[in-house]
Amino acid sequence: MRVTLAGVELASPVIAASGTFGYGVEFEEILSLDKIGAFVTKGLSREPMAGNPAPRIIETPAGMMNAIGLQNMGVQAFIAEKLPKLRTMKGAVVIANVFGYTIEDCVEVIHALNDAPGVAMYELNASCPNTSHGGMVFGTDPDSLYNLVLHSKKAAKRPLMVKLSPNVTDIGLMARVSSDGGADAISLVNTFLSLSIDIETHRPRIANVTGGLSGPAIRPIAVRMVHEVRRAVRIPIAGMGGIVRAEDAVEFMLAGATAVQVGTASYADPRAVENIATNLKKWCTSHNIPRVSELTGAAIL
C-alpha cells in the first residue's frame, strides 16, 4: 500500500483533505492515523482568520457547498499549540496547507513552518473560491500562479504541492505553470464555484452568496481533470473530488493520481478516510494487485 508522493513515503495513498480534518489532533480518538497515508491541515495563514459569516455550509444533491472562508488559528498558534501534540501521535504524517492573500503572506507562513519539526510537506492553496483576495485569484491567472509557486518553492525547505482550482478553462496549463515554477506535486481539484438560492426568501442560502461545491456530484469532472494534468506534467498528482468509496479512489489512480484526498465524506462519516484506505487494500487483494502504485495511470484511454 506504500506510495511515494513528492519524495515523502506514505503508508497508504489515501489522505485526509484540508479543511475536513481540522488540525489532525481532533481525530486522534476517532481513527488510526497509521492506517492512512497522511492528513492535510486546515489552511494556515500568517494571522488568525475568523472566516465568513454563517450560514456557510449547506447540503446539495450528491454533495455540499461551503464558504468557510479559511477560518484558522494562524500559523504561529498552530506551531505552538497543535504541532507538539501531532509529533507524539503514531502515524501522523502532516501536510501543512499554506494560504495567503499575497505572495509575501504565503512565504512568511512557509518560513515559520520551515523551523517547525513534524511537518512532512506543504500544500500551497492557490485555489480557494471563498475569499475576497488571493486563493482563486492566484489559481486562475497563469502569471500570478507561476510567481506564487516560484517564490513559495524558493522559501520552502520541504516538498511543495500546489492545490489547483478547477474553475479554469485549461487545467493542464495551470499544472504546467505550477511545475515550471518548481512544484514537486499537484493536488486537484478544489471546489467548484457555485450558487444556491432559497426559493421562499429569494436569498442565497449561503451568507457569502457563493460557495464551493464538493462531493460525489463533482467526481467525474475531477477524474477528467486529473487525467488532463497527468498528460500535462511529470510530477505526481494527489486527486480528489467526491471520493466516498475505495472504488472511487481506484478510479482517480487509474486516471493518473499517485495518491488521493478524501474530504466531504468525512462530514458524513468521521472514519471515512480510514475505511476507504482499508477497503482499498482489500480491493487490491481481491484483484491480485500486489502494489497499489501499479494503479497509477493504468487506465486504457
ZIJOMO-V500945 format. One line per field, one symbol per residue. phi: phi as a letter, one per 40 degrees, with the letter a starting at -180 (. if undefined). psi: psi as a letter, one per 20 degrees, with the letter a starting at -180 (. if undefined). burial: b if it has 24 or more other C-alpha atoms within 12 Angstrom, else e. A space follows every 50 residues. Layout:
phi=???
psi=???
burial=???
This chain:
phi=.cbbbfgbcbcaccbcccgbbfbgccbdcbaccccbcabbcddbbcbdbc gccccbbbcbdfiabaacgfdacgccccccbbcdccccccgccbbccbba cbdcdcccccdccdcbchbcabbccbaccbbcbgfccccbbdcccdcccd cccccccbdbbbcccccbcbccccccdcccchdcabbabccccaabbccc cgbdcbccgbabcbhddcdcccccccdccdccbbccbbcahgcbbdcccd dccdchccabbbbddcccadbdccccccccccccccbfbcbcccccgccc b
psi=iprpokippqiqipqpqqiijcjghijhigrohiirgrqprqpprgqqpi aqqqqjpqqrpkbqqqlhklpriqhhhgghhghgghiippjoopopppqq hrghgggggggghhjoqiphrqoookjpjkqirbdhggiioggggghggg hgghhpjrqpppoqpilrhnhhghggggghijqirppqqaqpprpppoig ijqqiphifrapprahhighgggghgghhhhhriqqpoqrnkoirhhggg ggghiiphrqppehhhhhoijggggggghhghggghjlohphiihojjqn .
burial=bbbbbbebbbbbbbbbbbbbbbbbbebeeebbbbbbbbbbbbbbbbbebe bbeeebbbebeebbbbbbbbbbbbbbebbeebbeebeeeebbbbbbbbbb bbbebbbbbbbbbbebbbbbbbbbbbbbbbbeebbbbbbbbbebbbbbbb bbbbbbebbbbbbbbbbbeebbbbbbbbbbbbbbbbbbbbbbbbbbeeee eeebbbbbbbbbbbbbbbbebbbbbbbbbbebbbbbbbbbbbbbbbbbbb bbbbbbbbbbbbbbbbbeebbbbbbbbbbbbebeeeeeeeebbbbbbeee e
